[in-house]
C-alpha cells in the first residue's frame, strides 16, 4: 500500500474552498511558496491540474469540481478520527445497554437504587445483569460483559479494578434456633451444629473453617449450595447454620435475603478476612466516558447502600 499524507487531504480541501494559494496558505499557517509546493504535490498525486489560472484567479478543473464535497467530508472525518477523544458526555441522550456480571446478593442490594439513578440521569440506558458461575476473565476480554462485580479472583494482569466497599460474613439461623436460646455464640457451640455453605467451586471448607482450625475446632458441613439465596431458604426451614454477607441484611425495604421473616443473624465467634467487593473491567473500556459514568454511578449506589465496612 502506497503511503498517504493526510496533510495533502486537508490542503486540497482548503485549496478547493479558497481557490487561492495565498488565502489557503494563510488559513493553514504556511508561506505562499510552501502552499504552492503543496499544490504541485497534489497535482502529481492525482494526475490532474486541480486548479488552473483564469486571469487573476484560480478555477477548478472538472475533476476538482467532482471532488469538491467528497474531499471536504473526507478531510472532516479524518480530523475527527485523528484527534483526542472528547470527554464530554450527555448521558441524557446516551443509548446503550450495559451487561454486568454479579451475584444475586449484589443485584438485590443496589439493583433498584441503581436503576432509579440511571432512569433519572440516562433514561435510554438499559442494564442487563447476568449470573456469575465463575470468575473467568475471558468474558471481559471478549467484550461479552462490560463490567464484573465481586471479589477479584482472576489472575489476568490487564484488568482494571476499583474497590466499591468492604463486606464481611455473618451467621444465620432460623428464628427460635437453639443456638440463640442462650446468650453468647461461642466457637464451641457454633461448631457443634451442622452447616450449609455457599461455594461456586463446590468446596466443603472456607475461611471460617481455617479460623476454627486455629482453635482446634471443626464444624460439620453437610450441604454445599451455589447461591446465598439457596442457603437462606434452607436455613430458614431447618436447623442448619449458614453464612451471608453483612451487606445482604440492609433494611427491610432493600434486604437481599429478607432476614426479617423466619431468620436471625448473629456475629461469627471467629475472625475472618474482610471481603473486598470491586468493580472489574477490561482496559478497552477504561477511557470510555459512558463506561466511566456507569462505574461512578455504581460506586455512588454502593455508597448510598452503606454496607458495613
C-alpha positions as CSV (number, residue, x, y, z in Angstrom):
1,X,0.0,0.0,0.0
2,X,1.4,3.4,-1.0
3,X,1.9,5.8,1.9
4,X,-0.7,8.5,2.1
5,X,0.0,12.0,3.5
6,X,-3.3,13.1,5.1
7,X,-1.9,16.7,5.3
8,X,-2.4,16.7,1.5
9,X,-6.1,16.0,2.0
10,X,-6.5,18.9,4.3
11,X,-4.6,21.2,1.9
12,X,-6.7,20.1,-1.0
13,X,-9.9,20.8,1.0
14,X,-8.7,24.3,1.8
15,X,-7.4,25.0,-1.8
16,X,-10.8,23.9,-3.3
17,X,-12.6,26.1,-0.8
18,X,-10.5,29.2,-1.2
19,X,-9.4,28.8,-4.8
20,X,-6.4,30.9,-3.9
21,X,-2.9,29.8,-3.0
22,X,-2.3,32.9,-0.9
23,X,-5.6,32.5,1.1
24,X,-5.1,28.8,1.5
25,X,-1.6,29.4,2.9
26,X,-2.9,32.0,5.3
27,X,-5.6,29.5,6.7
28,X,-3.1,26.7,7.1
29,X,-0.3,28.9,8.6
30,X,2.0,28.3,5.6
31,X,4.0,30.6,3.4
32,X,2.6,31.1,-0.2
33,X,5.7,29.3,-1.6
34,X,5.1,26.3,0.7
35,X,1.5,26.2,-0.3
36,X,2.4,26.4,-4.0
37,X,4.7,23.4,-3.5
38,X,1.9,21.5,-1.8
39,X,-0.4,22.2,-4.8
40,X,2.3,20.8,-7.0
41,X,2.5,17.6,-4.9
42,X,-1.3,17.3,-5.2
43,X,-1.2,17.6,-8.9
44,X,1.4,14.8,-9.1
45,X,-0.6,12.6,-6.7
46,X,-3.9,13.0,-8.5
47,X,-2.6,13.3,-12.1
48,X,-4.8,16.4,-12.6
49,X,-4.1,20.2,-12.5
50,X,-6.9,20.6,-10.0
51,X,-6.7,24.5,-10.0
52,X,-5.7,26.5,-13.1
53,X,-5.2,30.2,-13.8
54,X,-8.1,32.2,-15.2
55,X,-7.0,35.8,-15.3
56,X,-6.1,36.8,-11.7
57,X,-7.9,33.9,-10.1
58,X,-7.7,30.1,-10.0
59,X,-10.6,27.9,-11.1
60,X,-11.1,24.2,-10.5
61,X,-10.8,21.6,-13.3
62,X,-13.8,19.3,-14.0
63,X,-12.1,16.6,-11.9
64,X,-11.6,19.1,-9.0
65,X,-15.3,20.1,-9.3
66,X,-16.3,16.5,-8.9
67,X,-14.1,16.1,-5.8
68,X,-15.5,19.1,-4.1
69,X,-17.9,17.9,-1.3
70,X,-16.3,14.5,-1.2
71,X,-12.9,15.9,-0.3
72,X,-14.5,18.1,2.4
73,X,-16.2,15.2,4.1
74,X,-13.1,13.1,3.9
75,X,-11.0,15.8,5.5
76,X,-13.5,16.4,8.2
77,X,-13.8,12.7,9.1
78,X,-10.1,12.3,9.1
79,X,-9.7,15.2,11.6
80,X,-12.4,13.7,13.7
81,X,-10.7,10.3,13.9
82,X,-7.2,11.6,14.4
83,X,-7.8,13.8,17.5
84,X,-8.2,13.1,21.2
85,X,-11.4,11.5,22.3
86,X,-13.8,14.1,23.7
87,X,-14.6,13.6,27.3
88,X,-17.9,15.4,27.0
89,X,-20.9,13.1,27.5
90,X,-24.5,13.9,27.6
91,X,-25.9,10.9,29.4
92,X,-29.5,12.1,28.9
93,X,-29.0,11.2,25.3
94,X,-27.0,8.1,25.8
95,X,-28.5,5.0,24.2
96,X,-26.6,1.9,25.4
97,X,-27.1,-1.5,27.1
98,X,-24.5,-2.5,29.7
99,X,-24.1,-6.1,30.7
100,X,-22.9,-6.6,34.3
101,X,-21.9,-10.0,35.8
102,X,-22.7,-10.1,39.5
103,X,-24.1,-12.4,42.2
104,X,-27.7,-12.3,43.3
105,X,-26.9,-10.5,46.6
106,X,-25.3,-7.6,44.9
107,X,-28.2,-7.2,42.5
108,X,-30.6,-7.3,45.4
109,X,-28.5,-4.8,47.3
110,X,-28.3,-2.0,44.8
111,X,-30.4,-3.1,41.8
112,X,-33.4,-0.9,42.5
113,X,-31.5,2.2,43.6
114,X,-29.1,1.8,40.6
115,X,-31.9,1.7,38.1
116,X,-33.6,4.7,39.8
117,X,-30.4,6.7,39.4
118,X,-29.9,5.6,35.8
119,X,-33.5,6.3,34.8
120,X,-33.3,9.8,36.2
121,X,-30.0,10.7,34.5
122,X,-30.0,8.5,31.4
123,X,-33.5,7.2,30.6
124,X,-32.3,5.4,27.4
125,X,-29.7,3.3,29.2
126,X,-30.5,-0.3,29.9
127,X,-28.8,-2.7,32.4
128,X,-28.5,-6.5,31.8
129,X,-27.4,-8.4,34.9
130,X,-26.2,-11.9,34.3
131,X,-25.4,-14.7,36.7
132,X,-21.8,-15.3,37.9
133,X,-20.9,-19.0,37.5
134,X,-17.2,-18.3,37.8
135,X,-14.6,-15.5,37.7
136,X,-13.1,-16.3,34.3
137,X,-11.7,-13.1,32.7
138,X,-12.4,-14.3,29.1
139,X,-15.9,-12.8,29.1
140,X,-14.4,-9.4,29.8
141,X,-11.6,-9.9,27.3
142,X,-14.1,-10.8,24.5
143,X,-16.5,-8.0,25.3
144,X,-19.3,-10.3,26.3
145,X,-19.7,-8.4,29.5
146,X,-19.0,-4.7,30.3
147,X,-18.3,-5.0,34.0
148,X,-17.9,-7.6,36.7
149,X,-18.8,-7.0,40.3
150,X,-17.3,-9.1,43.1
151,X,-14.2,-10.4,44.8
152,X,-11.2,-10.3,42.4
153,X,-10.4,-13.8,41.5
154,X,-8.8,-13.6,38.1
155,X,-5.0,-13.5,37.6
156,X,-5.5,-11.6,34.3
157,X,-2.9,-8.8,34.7
158,X,-4.5,-6.3,32.3
159,X,-7.8,-6.0,34.1
160,X,-8.7,-2.7,35.8
161,X,-10.3,-2.7,39.2
162,X,-12.0,-0.3,41.6
163,X,-12.9,-1.0,45.2
164,X,-16.6,-0.5,45.9
165,X,-16.9,-1.5,49.5
166,X,-15.7,-3.9,52.2
167,X,-18.0,-6.6,53.4
168,X,-17.9,-9.4,56.0
169,X,-19.8,-12.6,56.7
170,X,-22.4,-13.0,59.5
171,X,-24.0,-16.2,60.6
172,X,-27.7,-17.0,60.0
173,X,-30.2,-19.5,61.6
174,X,-33.9,-19.9,61.8
175,X,-35.9,-18.0,64.3
176,X,-36.0,-19.9,67.5
177,X,-32.9,-21.9,66.8
178,X,-31.4,-23.4,70.0
179,X,-28.0,-21.7,69.2
180,X,-29.6,-18.3,70.2
181,X,-31.6,-19.5,73.2
182,X,-28.5,-19.0,75.3
183,X,-26.6,-15.7,75.3
184,X,-23.3,-15.6,73.6
185,X,-22.4,-17.6,70.5
186,X,-19.2,-19.3,71.3
187,X,-16.9,-21.0,68.8
188,X,-17.6,-24.3,70.5
189,X,-21.3,-24.0,70.3
190,X,-21.2,-22.7,66.8
191,X,-19.1,-25.6,65.6
192,X,-21.3,-28.2,67.3
193,X,-24.2,-27.6,64.8
194,X,-24.4,-28.8,61.2
195,X,-23.8,-26.2,58.5
196,X,-24.7,-25.3,54.9
197,X,-22.1,-23.4,52.9
198,X,-22.2,-21.5,49.6
199,X,-19.5,-22.3,47.1
200,X,-19.4,-22.0,43.3
201,X,-16.4,-24.3,43.4
202,X,-18.4,-26.9,45.4
203,X,-15.9,-26.8,48.2
204,X,-16.7,-28.0,51.7
205,X,-14.5,-25.5,53.6
206,X,-13.6,-21.8,53.7
207,X,-12.2,-19.0,55.8
208,X,-14.5,-19.9,58.8
209,X,-13.0,-23.4,58.8
210,X,-9.5,-22.0,58.8
211,X,-10.3,-19.8,61.8
212,X,-11.9,-22.7,63.7
213,X,-8.9,-24.8,63.0
214,X,-6.7,-22.3,64.8
215,X,-8.9,-23.0,67.9
216,X,-8.7,-26.8,67.4
217,X,-12.3,-26.9,66.3
218,X,-14.1,-28.3,63.3
219,X,-17.6,-27.8,62.1
220,X,-19.7,-30.4,60.2
221,X,-20.7,-29.2,56.8
222,X,-23.5,-31.4,55.4
223,X,-24.5,-29.4,52.3
224,X,-23.0,-27.1,49.7
225,X,-25.2,-24.9,47.5
226,X,-24.4,-22.5,44.7
227,X,-26.1,-19.3,45.9
228,X,-26.8,-17.4,49.1
229,X,-30.5,-17.4,48.3
230,X,-30.4,-21.2,48.3
231,X,-28.7,-21.2,51.7
232,X,-31.2,-18.7,53.2
233,X,-34.2,-20.8,52.2
234,X,-32.6,-24.0,53.6
235,X,-31.6,-22.3,56.9
236,X,-35.0,-20.8,57.4
237,X,-36.6,-24.3,57.2
238,X,-34.0,-26.4,59.1
239,X,-31.6,-26.4,62.0
240,X,-28.6,-25.9,59.7
241,X,-26.4,-22.8,60.2
242,X,-25.3,-20.7,57.3
243,X,-23.4,-17.5,56.3
244,X,-24.4,-14.5,54.2
245,X,-22.6,-11.2,53.5
246,X,-23.5,-8.5,56.0
247,X,-24.4,-6.2,53.1
248,X,-27.2,-8.6,52.4
249,X,-29.0,-7.6,55.6
250,X,-29.8,-4.0,54.9
251,X,-33.2,-2.5,55.7
252,X,-36.4,-4.4,55.2
253,X,-37.1,-2.4,52.0
254,X,-33.8,-3.4,50.3
255,X,-32.9,-6.6,52.2
256,X,-31.1,-9.0,49.9
257,X,-32.1,-12.1,51.9
258,X,-35.3,-11.0,53.8
259,X,-33.9,-11.8,57.2
260,X,-36.9,-10.1,58.8
261,X,-39.1,-13.2,58.3
262,X,-38.2,-16.5,60.0
263,X,-34.5,-15.8,60.0
264,X,-32.0,-14.4,62.6
265,X,-28.4,-13.3,62.1
266,X,-25.5,-13.2,64.5
267,X,-21.9,-12.2,64.7
268,X,-19.5,-15.0,64.0
269,X,-17.4,-16.2,67.0
270,X,-14.2,-16.2,64.9
271,X,-12.4,-13.6,62.9
272,X,-12.5,-13.9,59.1
273,X,-10.8,-11.7,56.5
274,X,-12.9,-8.8,55.2
275,X,-14.4,-9.2,51.8
276,X,-13.3,-6.7,49.1
277,X,-16.1,-6.1,46.6
278,X,-14.7,-4.5,43.5
279,X,-15.8,-3.4,40.0
280,X,-13.6,-5.1,37.4
281,X,-13.4,-4.2,33.7
282,X,-11.2,-4.6,30.6
283,X,-8.8,-1.7,29.6
284,X,-10.7,-1.3,26.3
285,X,-13.4,0.5,28.3
286,X,-11.2,2.4,30.7
287,X,-11.2,5.7,28.8
288,X,-14.8,5.3,27.5
289,X,-16.8,8.2,29.0
290,X,-20.1,6.2,29.1
291,X,-18.4,3.3,30.9
292,X,-16.7,5.6,33.3
293,X,-20.1,7.2,34.1
294,X,-21.6,3.8,34.7
295,X,-18.7,2.9,37.1
296,X,-19.2,6.2,39.0
297,X,-23.0,5.6,39.2
298,X,-22.5,2.1,40.6
299,X,-20.0,3.4,43.2
300,X,-22.5,6.1,44.3
301,X,-25.2,3.4,44.6
302,X,-22.9,1.3,46.8
303,X,-22.1,4.3,49.0
304,X,-25.8,5.0,49.4
305,X,-26.5,1.4,50.3
306,X,-24.0,1.9,53.2
307,X,-22.7,-1.6,53.7
308,X,-20.8,-2.1,56.9
309,X,-17.0,-1.5,56.5
